[in-house]
Amino acid sequence: MSFREKYARIAEHYETLERPLDRYFCPLRRKAISFIEGKRVLEVGVGVGKTLKYYPRDVELCGIDAVPRALEIARRKARELGLNACFREADVERLPFPEGSFDTVVSSFV
């Protein structure tokens, strides 16, 4: 079973599975987001959207991940938070964006 298949199987339960680690990881996620500059942000490995609650509401966010099921969950969270966000299945080694598309690139625990 590939990493994508494994992650897709646990995507719906990822928040629950990681809850014991939130007290350590959430402050680090918040800090990572605090470093963004500009309005156009790419988040690599957005997963189920654990960082979304830390983004300013005026950011134009694009999140990529290799697992479509995780992106569905992140997309739902972004809508609930009122974020201007798009999500795409993509490989970080072959980004589907022209150079200069983003002001900041964020990645946490990828």
Secondary structure, 3 states (H helix, E strand, C coil): CCHHHHHHHHHHHHHHHHHHHHHHHHHHHHHHHHCCCCCEEEEECCCCCCCHHHCCCCCEEEEEECCHHHHHHHHHHHHHHCCEEEEEECCHHHCCCCCCCCCEEEECCC
